[in-house]
Amino acid sequence: MPTPSLSDLPIRRLTHRDLAACADLSEDRGWPREEHKWGLLLSAGTGYGIDDPDGGLVSACVVTEYGPYGNPSFGAVGMVLVAERHARRGIGRLLMRHIVSLMGTTPLTLHATPNGRPLYEELGFKTTGRAEMLRGCFTPDVTATGVATRAATAEDLPSILRLDEEVFGADRTHVITRLPAFADQFRVAEEAGRIIGYAAAWPNMDTQVVGPLIARDTTTAQSLLASLADRTDRPLRTDIDVRHEELLAWAKARGLEPVAFNSVMTYGIPELPGDWRRRFAPLTVAAG
């Protein structure tokens, strides 16, 4: 029986049973396995993949939808991967065309590497921003005084969700409510009894990823980031919107080093909704 063409293989929905195969695919492309992150994405979003007749996955990606259930206001595309043995054969294009078609009129966003950006541009995505990845051991400023922060509690969740929707531009309750179990740290910044920012730090291989980072202003963002760093021995990693020049300079002065830039791209909308001035870092670039 002849081997089917890759372009004829069906695209199916992925489930948690595919978590190991997704991690294998990440590793195949030289990425960390990131099973913890894959677990979140496959539960909060919808995975799509193509099975390899010889075992494993040919390709995979995840779409995380935001806004009203059944009528999302936009979706974030992430973890678009093609196995090395099947690279440069149009599989990524096939999968992305399927996603764009499936999402219909729902606007989309994604973070693109320099290598991936040409494909997304071909499909109609436009570059609307940039994010800079930083990584390193944070050196605290012992003389600094900032905004008070504390660990988030269950009672804070309604306020956090209201603030997040206002800043993010869409309801993402299904993601934020998973943070207490997903993250090692979940902290809020408070002033006069009112929550003015929040942030989480979650484990990813040998680092702690800081995200999301939502704050009233740069000083609040600095206080949240410093408070997270103070409670871990691991290096930090985060992706900061390049428009936040003051926070980037401050973080670099304290030991976080630039690693890479990603292009923030949108499809069907001229720019991301919400208030970028208070949105400092995403939960993960794969989910916006």
N, C-alpha and C positions, 0 to 999 in steps of 0.2 A: 504494500500500500504506500503510495507516494507521501512524502512529508508535506503537510500543508504549508502554504506561504505564510510568513509572519503577518502579512497584511490581512489575511483571512481568519486569523485567530480571533475568537470573541473577546471583547472587553467585558469584564464582570466586576461586580461589587466585591470589595475585600471585607473581611470580618476579622475579629480578634484571633481566629484560628490561623490567619495569615501573618501574624506579627513576626514570627521567626523568619518567614520568607522575605518580608519587607526588610528586616534587619540584615539578612544575608545579602539582599540587593544593595543596600547602603554600603556594606563592607566590600562588595564586589567592585564598586565604583571608587573605592578609596576613602569613603566617608566613615565616620564612627558608626557603630551599630545602632546606637540611640534607641534602644528598645523602650526605655521609659517614655521618650517623646512619641514614638510610634504608637504606644498604647493610648496616650491621650488623644492623638489625632484620629485614631480609628474609632474612638468612642464618642468624641465631640463632633467629628466630621464624618465624611463618607469617602472611603478609599475605593480606587478603581485600579484594576490591574489586568495584565495579560499573562496567562499561564504558558510556561515553556513546556512543550511536549516531552522534553527530556528531563523535566523536573525544575522546580523553582519558578521564579517569575521572570518574564521577559522585560516587563515594565510595570511601573506603579506610580500613583500620585494620590493626593488627598485634597478634597474640597471641603472647606469649613464654611457653612452658611451662617449669616447673621441677619437679625431682624425677625419679623413675625414668622412663626412656624408655618411652612407651606407656602409662604409668600416672602421669601428673603429679599432684603434690600440690597445686599451684595454678598459675594462669596470670595474667599481667599483660597488660592491654589498653591499647593506646596508639595515638596518631596517628589518632584518630577524626576524619575530615574529610569534609565534603560540599562540593562545588563551590558557589560563591556563586550561580551561575545556577540551582541546584536546591535552594537552602536553604529551610528552613521548609516542606518538603513531605513530611516524615515519613521521609526516606531514612535519616537517622542512626538513628532508632528501628528501622527495618526491618533495618539492618545489625547493630545491637547485639542485637536479638532473635535474629537468626540465630546470632550468636556465643554467646550464652547457651545457646541450644538445642543448638548443636553441642558445647559443652563439657560438657553433661550435668551430672553431679554434681561436676565439678571446681570447687573454689572459685576465685573471680576477685578481682583487685584492679585499681584504676586511680587515677590522679590526675586530678581533675576541676577545670576552671575554674568560676568562679561561673555562667557562662552554660550550661555543660554539666551541672552538677549536677542540675537538675530532671529531666532525661531519665533519668539514671542512677537517681535515686530512684524514678522511676516504674517502672523495671525491677526494682527490689528491692535495689539497692545501698544500703549504709548508710555514713554518714560515720564513720570510726573514728580519724581523725587529720588533721593539717595539716602542710604543708611550706611554708617561706618561700623564695622565690627571691631570691638576692642577686647583684649584678653590680657590678663596678668594678675599679679598679686597686688592688692590695694594697700597703700601706705596711708594710714590715717593722719589727718592734720589735728594734732592734739590741742592746738590753740583755737580751733574753729568752734563757733557757737552757731547752732542752727535751729531748725524747727523740731519740736518734740515729736518723737515717734514711739510706737509701742506695737506689740504683737496684736494682730487683728483677732477679734472674737466673733462668735456666731451672731451676736447682737449687732455687729457692725455691717453685716452682709447687705441688708437693704440699702444703707447709705452708700456702700461701695458700688452696688449695682446701679444706683441712680447716677452717681458721679461718672461711672464708667460709660454708661449709655450716652450721657451728655458729651463726654470728651471723645469717645470712640465714634459716635455718630450712628450707632445701631445697638440693638439689644443683643448682648452675648452672655445672657444668664447661664446658658448651658455650658459655657466654657469657664466663666469666673467661679461658678459654684463648685467646680472640680478642683480649684486651686488648693483648698485646705488639705486635700488628700494627695495632690500631685506635687506640691512644693514642700521644700524643707523649711522655708520661712515665708510668712505672709504678714506684712506689716503695714500700718497706716500712719500717716502724718496728721496731726490734730492741732487745731487752734481754737481756743475758747469753746471746747466741746464739739467742734465741727470737724469732720474729716475733710481734709483739703488735698489728700493724695494717698496713694497706696502703691505697694510694690511687692513682688514675690521673687524668691530665688529658688531655683529647682535644680536637681542633680542631672548632669549630663556628662557621662564618662568621668573624667578627672576634674571637671570644672563645676562651678555653680553659675547657671545662667540667670541673669537679672532680667526679669520681664514677667508681666507687663510693668512699666514704670509710668504712672500717671501722677501728675503733680501740678499744683497751682502755679508754680514758678520754678526757676532754676534752683533757688535756695532750698526749696522743699524737695526737689529731685535729688540734690546733693545730700541732704540729710537722710533721705530714704536709702540711697545707694550706700552711704557710709555705714548706716545702721545694719544693713545686710552684710556688708563686708566684715564688720566687727564680730559677727557671729558665725563665721566659717573660717576654716584653715585652708580651704581650697582656692585656687585662682578663680577670679570672676571672668565671665564672658557676657557681653551684651551688644546690642545693635542699636545705635543711637541715630536718630534723624539728624542729618548733617546741618540742618538749620539751627540746631541747638549748639552753636559754636562755643558758648561759655561752658556748658556742661562737658563737652568734648575736651576742651583745653584743661579744665579742672581734673577730669578723670585721668588724662594722660600725664599730668603733673604728679599724680599720685600712683603711678606705676602701671596703669593699663595701657597697653601698646596697640597701635593700629594693626589689624590683620588683613582686612579686605574691605572693599566697597561692594554693595549690591544696589542695583537699580530698582526703585519702587515703580511698578508699572500698573496701569489700569486699563480696563477694557469696558467701554460703554459709559464711563463717567470721566469728566475732565480731571478730577482729583479725588482723593479720599474724602469721605464725609468727616464730620466732627471738627474738633479744635486741635490742630497740630501743635499749637503753642503749649498745650498741657499734656500732649502725648509724646513722651520722650523715647520710649522703647517698646517694641511689641512683646507679647508673650513669647513668641517665636516667629521668625520670618516665615515659617511654613503656614502659620495661621493668622498672621497680621496682628 
